[in-house]
Amino acid sequence: MKKLLLLSLLCIAANTLLRGQIEKGAITFGEGMYANYLFAKEENRSGHYYGGNANFGLMVSDHWLIGVGVSRDYYTAIVPEVRYYLNPSAEKNNYYAGFRASWYPSYSDYDSYDLQLGLNRFISKNIALDANVVYAIHPALQNTISLNLGIQPFMSRGDRDNWQSVASAFNKGDLIINPSFATAAFTNNAMELVFNPSLGLFISDQALVNVSIAGSYGEWFDSEISRRYSNLSVSSYLRHYLGSEQKHWRWFGQAGFTLRGSENVTNITDINTSAFFLSSRWGANWFLTPNLAFDLGIDIDYHLYNNQKSSALQTDRSQTHPGFIVGASVGVQYFLQREK
C-alpha cells in the first residue's frame, strides 16, 4: 500500500505544471448511477433499488460553467449549478466561486442552496483534483459547512472531436483512482466525516489490483437525543482485461471481496453489524481520452456472512447465506499514466 501511495504522489507531482482545460466549450461530467436487485431468503429484504449521482457541465465562456445533475439516495434531487472561474488560464490552480441548488420534488424538507469556493488542480491532461468548501442553506433544517476533496474530469472541444478514435493507453505500473476522496460536514450540533480512497495498480499490461477503504463517522450533540454511528469497509478486486491491444473499448472481468462493519449507538440501543461478501463484475471501459473512460458493467455480489447485534432487543441474528445481488452500473474511470 505504501508503494501505491508513493507512486500516486509521484504521478501528481510530475504533472503539477500541466495546462488545464478550463476554457470555453469544455465539458465536465461524473460520477455514476447503479440499479440492483437483491435476492434474499427473507422475503421482506428482497427487491430492487437504485441510486447514485450523475452530473454534466458546459463552459459557456472561459469563466462561466453551467451544469445540472441528478442525485438519488432515499429521495431524488435535481441539482443545477453555476460556477465562475477567476483565473481559467492559470497553469496550476484554477479558482472558482459557485452556486448550487438541490431540489427534492417528493420531499422539500431536504432542499438546499449551496455557496461554493474551490479550486481545480490538473494532475493529467483531462483530470483535475477538485477541492472546495460549501456553505449549504437548508430552509427546513440546520445550515451546513462542508469540506470536500475529489476528482473532476474535463474534455475540451478538441478532445470531443477525436473521441471516437481514442484508444486506451494504460500499461504496467499505471494507476486507476476513484472520483471522491473525503468529505467533512458540520452543523452547530453535529458532524459527519466520510472518506473513501481507492487506488488500483496495473501489475501487468492487462491486469490490475485495486484496494479501497471506505469509512464514515457521525455524531450528534443534542442534549435530548444522543447518537453516534461509524462504518468501515475494506474492499479489493483483481481485474483482467481481455486482449492486450489498446482499443476504444476494453472488455474486462474482475473478482473481489468486501469486509464491512458498522456501529450505531443511541441513548436507547447499541446496534453492531458485520458482513462479508464476494463480488464479481463483467464490463468494459469506453475510452473518451487515453486517461478518461466510462466504466460499464454487470455486477453479482454474493453475501457469505451477515450478522447484527442489538443491546436493547438483546438479539444476535446471524445469517450465513442472506442472499445475493445482481445489478448494473455506469461510472467514470480515471487512469494515471507514468511519465515516460
C-alpha positions as CSV (number, residue, x, y, z in Angstrom):
1,M,0.0,0.0,0.0
2,K,2.9,2.4,0.8
3,K,4.3,1.8,-2.7
4,L,0.9,2.5,-4.3
5,L,0.6,5.8,-2.4
6,L,4.1,6.8,-3.2
7,L,3.6,6.1,-6.9
8,S,0.4,8.1,-6.9
9,L,2.1,11.1,-5.3
10,L,4.9,10.9,-7.9
11,C,2.4,10.9,-10.7
12,I,0.7,14.0,-9.2
13,A,4.0,15.8,-8.6
14,A,5.1,15.1,-12.1
15,N,2.0,16.7,-13.6
16,T,1.6,19.8,-11.4
17,L,2.6,22.1,-14.3
18,L,0.1,20.8,-16.7
19,R,-2.1,23.4,-18.5
20,G,-5.7,22.8,-17.6
21,Q,-8.7,22.8,-19.8
22,I,-10.8,25.5,-18.2
23,E,-11.9,27.2,-21.4
24,K,-15.0,27.9,-23.4
25,G,-16.5,24.8,-24.9
26,A,-15.0,22.3,-22.4
27,I,-17.4,19.9,-20.7
28,T,-17.3,18.1,-17.4
29,F,-19.3,15.1,-16.1
30,G,-19.4,12.4,-13.4
31,E,-19.9,10.3,-11.2
32,G,-22.2,7.3,-11.8
33,M,-25.5,5.5,-11.3
34,Y,-26.5,2.0,-10.4
35,A,-29.5,-0.3,-10.3
36,N,-29.6,-3.5,-8.2
37,Y,-31.9,-6.4,-7.4
38,L,-31.5,-8.2,-4.1
39,F,-32.4,-11.9,-3.9
40,A,-32.7,-12.9,-0.2
41,K,-34.1,-15.7,1.8
42,E,-36.1,-13.2,3.8
43,E,-39.0,-12.0,1.7
44,N,-39.1,-8.5,3.2
45,R,-35.4,-7.9,2.2
46,S,-35.8,-8.8,-1.4
47,G,-36.4,-6.2,-4.1
48,H,-34.8,-3.6,-6.4
49,Y,-33.2,-0.4,-5.5
50,Y,-31.2,2.2,-7.4
51,G,-29.2,5.4,-6.8
52,G,-26.1,7.4,-7.5
53,N,-25.1,10.8,-8.8
54,A,-24.8,12.0,-12.4
55,N,-23.9,15.5,-13.5
56,F,-22.9,17.4,-16.6
57,G,-21.4,20.9,-17.1
58,L,-20.5,23.1,-20.0
59,M,-18.1,26.0,-20.0
60,V,-20.2,28.6,-21.9
61,S,-17.3,31.1,-21.7
62,D,-13.7,31.0,-20.4
63,H,-15.0,31.9,-17.0
64,W,-18.6,30.5,-16.7
65,L,-19.6,26.9,-16.2
66,I,-23.3,25.9,-16.2
67,G,-24.3,22.4,-15.1
68,V,-27.1,20.2,-13.9
69,G,-27.1,16.9,-12.0
70,V,-29.4,14.2,-10.6
71,S,-28.8,12.7,-7.2
72,R,-30.6,9.6,-5.8
73,D,-30.3,8.2,-2.3
74,Y,-33.6,7.8,-0.4
75,Y,-35.1,10.6,-2.5
76,T,-34.4,12.0,-5.9
77,A,-32.9,15.5,-6.2
78,I,-32.4,17.8,-9.2
79,V,-29.1,19.8,-8.9
80,P,-28.5,22.9,-11.1
81,E,-25.1,24.6,-10.7
82,V,-23.2,27.7,-11.8
83,R,-19.5,28.4,-11.4
84,Y,-17.3,31.4,-12.1
85,Y,-13.6,30.6,-12.7
86,L,-11.5,33.6,-11.6
87,N,-8.3,32.6,-13.4
88,P,-9.2,30.0,-16.2
89,S,-5.8,30.3,-18.0
90,A,-3.7,29.5,-14.9
91,E,-1.2,26.7,-15.2
92,K,-1.6,25.4,-11.7
93,N,-4.7,26.2,-9.6
94,N,-7.9,27.3,-11.2
95,Y,-10.0,29.0,-8.5
96,Y,-13.8,29.3,-8.7
97,A,-16.9,30.5,-6.8
98,G,-20.2,28.9,-7.4
99,F,-23.8,28.4,-6.5
100,R,-25.7,25.1,-6.4
101,A,-29.2,24.1,-5.5
102,S,-30.6,20.7,-4.6
103,W,-34.4,20.4,-5.1
104,Y,-36.3,17.3,-3.9
105,P,-39.6,17.1,-5.7
106,S,-41.1,14.5,-3.3
107,Y,-39.5,15.8,0.0
108,S,-38.9,19.5,0.0
109,D,-37.6,19.5,3.6
110,Y,-34.2,18.3,2.2
111,D,-33.9,21.3,-0.2
112,S,-30.7,23.2,0.0
113,Y,-28.9,26.2,-1.6
114,D,-25.1,26.0,-1.6
115,L,-22.4,28.6,-1.9
116,Q,-19.1,27.2,-3.0
117,L,-15.4,28.3,-3.1
118,G,-12.9,25.9,-4.6
119,L,-10.1,25.1,-7.0
120,N,-9.3,22.6,-9.7
121,R,-5.6,21.4,-10.0
122,F,-4.9,19.3,-13.0
123,I,-2.9,16.1,-12.4
124,S,-3.2,14.9,-16.0
125,K,-4.5,16.5,-19.2
126,N,-8.2,15.7,-18.5
127,I,-8.2,15.0,-14.8
128,A,-8.2,17.6,-12.0
129,L,-8.4,17.5,-8.3
130,D,-11.5,19.3,-7.1
131,A,-11.3,20.8,-3.6
132,N,-14.0,23.1,-2.2
133,V,-15.7,24.5,0.9
134,V,-19.5,24.7,0.8
135,Y,-22.0,26.6,2.9
136,A,-25.4,24.9,2.5
137,I,-28.5,26.8,3.4
138,H,-31.4,24.5,4.4
139,P,-34.7,26.3,4.8
140,A,-36.2,23.4,6.8
141,L,-33.0,22.1,8.5
142,Q,-29.8,23.4,10.0
143,N,-27.3,25.0,7.7
144,T,-24.1,23.1,7.0
145,I,-20.5,23.8,6.3
146,S,-18.6,21.1,4.4
147,L,-15.1,20.5,3.1
148,N,-14.8,18.2,0.0
149,L,-12.0,16.7,-2.0
150,G,-12.4,14.6,-5.1
151,I,-11.7,14.3,-8.9
152,Q,-13.3,16.2,-11.8
153,P,-12.8,15.4,-15.5
154,F,-12.7,18.0,-18.3
155,M,-12.9,17.5,-22.1
156,S,-12.0,20.3,-24.5
157,R,-13.6,20.8,-27.9
158,G,-10.5,19.1,-29.5
159,D,-10.9,16.1,-27.2
160,R,-14.5,15.7,-28.2
161,D,-13.7,16.0,-31.9
162,N,-11.4,12.9,-31.6
163,W,-13.1,10.8,-29.0
164,Q,-14.4,8.2,-31.5
165,S,-10.9,7.3,-32.5
166,V,-9.3,7.4,-29.0
167,A,-7.8,4.2,-27.6
168,S,-6.7,3.2,-24.1
169,A,-3.1,3.9,-23.1
170,F,-2.5,2.0,-19.8
171,N,0.4,-0.2,-19.2
172,K,2.1,-2.0,-16.3
173,G,2.8,0.4,-13.4
174,D,-0.1,2.8,-14.3
175,L,-2.9,3.7,-11.8
176,I,-6.6,3.9,-11.5
177,I,-8.2,6.3,-9.0
178,N,-11.7,6.9,-7.8
179,P,-13.7,10.2,-8.1
180,S,-14.3,11.0,-4.4
181,F,-11.7,11.1,-1.6
182,A,-13.2,12.7,1.5
183,T,-15.9,15.0,2.9
184,A,-16.3,16.6,6.3
185,A,-19.7,18.3,7.2
186,F,-20.5,20.4,10.3
187,T,-23.6,22.0,11.8
188,N,-23.9,23.6,15.2
189,N,-24.8,20.3,16.9
190,A,-23.5,17.6,14.6
191,M,-20.6,16.5,12.4
192,E,-20.2,13.9,9.7
193,L,-16.9,12.6,8.2
194,V,-16.7,10.4,5.1
195,F,-13.6,9.1,3.4
196,N,-13.3,6.6,0.5
197,P,-9.8,6.4,-1.0
198,S,-9.5,3.8,-3.8
199,L,-6.4,3.0,-5.8
200,G,-5.6,0.5,-8.5
201,L,-2.2,-0.6,-9.8
202,F,-1.6,-2.3,-13.1
203,I,0.6,-5.3,-12.3
204,S,0.8,-6.1,-16.0
205,D,-0.4,-4.6,-19.2
206,Q,-3.7,-6.4,-18.8
207,A,-4.2,-6.9,-15.0
208,L,-4.7,-4.6,-12.1
209,V,-5.2,-4.9,-8.3
210,N,-7.4,-2.4,-6.6
211,V,-7.7,-1.6,-2.8
212,S,-10.5,0.6,-1.4
213,I,-11.1,1.8,2.1
214,A,-14.4,3.4,2.8
215,G,-15.5,4.8,6.2
216,S,-17.9,7.3,7.8
217,Y,-18.4,8.7,11.2
218,G,-21.2,10.9,12.5
219,E,-22.1,12.4,15.9
220,W,-25.0,14.5,17.2
221,F,-24.5,16.7,20.3
222,D,-28.2,17.3,21.1
223,S,-28.8,17.1,24.8
224,E,-32.1,15.2,24.3
225,I,-31.0,12.8,21.6
226,S,-27.6,11.2,21.7
227,R,-26.5,9.4,18.6
228,R,-23.2,8.2,17.1
229,Y,-22.5,6.0,14.2
230,S,-19.4,4.6,12.4
231,N,-18.9,2.5,9.3
232,L,-15.8,0.9,7.8
233,S,-15.3,-1.4,4.9
234,V,-12.2,-2.8,3.1
235,S,-12.5,-4.0,-0.5
236,S,-10.2,-5.4,-3.0
237,Y,-10.5,-6.8,-6.5
238,L,-8.4,-8.2,-9.3
239,R,-9.4,-7.1,-12.8
240,H,-8.2,-8.7,-16.1
241,Y,-8.6,-7.0,-19.4
242,L,-9.2,-9.3,-22.4
243,G,-6.6,-8.8,-25.1
244,S,-3.5,-6.7,-24.9
245,E,-4.2,-4.3,-27.9
246,Q,-5.0,-0.7,-27.0
247,K,-8.6,-0.1,-28.2
248,H,-11.6,2.3,-27.9
249,W,-13.5,-0.4,-26.0
250,R,-11.6,-2.6,-23.4
251,W,-13.5,-5.6,-22.0
252,F,-12.7,-7.0,-18.6
253,G,-13.7,-9.4,-15.9
254,Q,-13.0,-8.9,-12.2
255,A,-13.5,-10.7,-8.9
256,G,-13.0,-9.4,-5.3
257,F,-14.3,-9.2,-1.8
258,T,-15.6,-6.7,0.8
259,L,-15.4,-6.8,4.6
260,R,-17.8,-4.4,6.3
261,G,-18.6,-3.4,9.8
262,S,-20.8,-0.7,11.4
263,E,-22.0,0.6,14.8
264,N,-25.0,2.7,15.6
265,V,-25.2,4.0,19.2
266,T,-28.0,6.0,20.8
267,N,-29.2,6.6,24.3
268,I,-31.6,3.7,23.8
269,T,-29.7,1.0,22.0
270,D,-26.4,-0.1,20.5
271,I,-26.5,-1.9,17.2
272,N,-23.5,-3.6,15.6
273,T,-23.5,-5.2,12.2
274,S,-20.8,-7.0,10.2
275,A,-20.8,-8.6,6.7
276,F,-18.5,-10.3,4.3
277,F,-19.3,-10.8,0.6
278,L,-17.7,-11.8,-2.6
279,S,-18.1,-9.6,-5.7
280,S,-17.7,-10.0,-9.4
281,R,-18.1,-7.8,-12.4
282,W,-18.2,-8.2,-16.2
283,G,-17.9,-5.0,-18.1
284,A,-16.0,-2.6,-20.4
285,N,-14.2,0.7,-20.4
286,W,-15.3,3.0,-23.1
287,F,-12.4,5.5,-23.6
288,L,-13.1,9.2,-24.2
289,T,-9.5,10.2,-23.9
290,P,-6.4,8.0,-23.1
291,N,-6.9,8.6,-19.4
292,L,-10.6,9.0,-19.1
293,A,-13.3,6.4,-19.7
294,F,-16.8,5.3,-18.9
295,D,-16.9,2.1,-16.8
296,L,-20.0,0.0,-17.7
297,G,-20.7,-3.4,-16.2
298,I,-22.9,-6.1,-14.7
299,D,-22.3,-6.9,-11.0
300,I,-23.0,-10.0,-9.0
301,D,-22.3,-9.9,-5.2
302,Y,-22.8,-12.9,-3.0
303,H,-23.1,-12.5,0.8
304,L,-21.3,-15.2,2.7
305,Y,-21.9,-13.7,6.1
306,N,-24.1,-11.1,7.7
307,N,-24.6,-10.6,11.5
308,Q,-26.4,-8.0,13.6
309,K,-26.4,-7.5,17.4
310,S,-28.7,-5.2,19.3
311,S,-28.3,-4.4,23.0
312,A,-31.8,-3.1,23.5
313,L,-33.6,-6.0,21.8
314,Q,-30.9,-8.5,23.1
315,T,-30.8,-10.1,19.7
316,D,-28.0,-11.7,17.7
317,R,-29.1,-12.5,14.2
318,S,-26.5,-14.4,12.1
319,Q,-27.2,-15.3,8.6
320,T,-24.6,-17.3,6.7
321,H,-26.3,-17.0,3.3
322,P,-28.7,-14.0,3.3
323,G,-28.7,-13.7,-0.5
324,F,-27.0,-12.2,-3.5
325,I,-27.3,-9.0,-5.5
326,V,-27.4,-8.7,-9.3
327,G,-27.1,-5.2,-10.7
328,A,-25.8,-2.9,-13.4
329,S,-23.8,0.3,-13.0
330,V,-22.1,3.0,-15.0
331,G,-19.5,5.5,-13.8
332,V,-16.3,7.3,-14.8
333,Q,-12.9,5.7,-14.6
334,Y,-9.7,7.8,-14.2
335,F,-6.3,6.5,-15.4
336,L,-2.9,8.0,-14.5
337,Q,-0.1,7.0,-16.8
338,R,3.5,7.0,-15.7
339,E,5.8,9.6,-17.1
340,K,7.9,8.0,-19.9
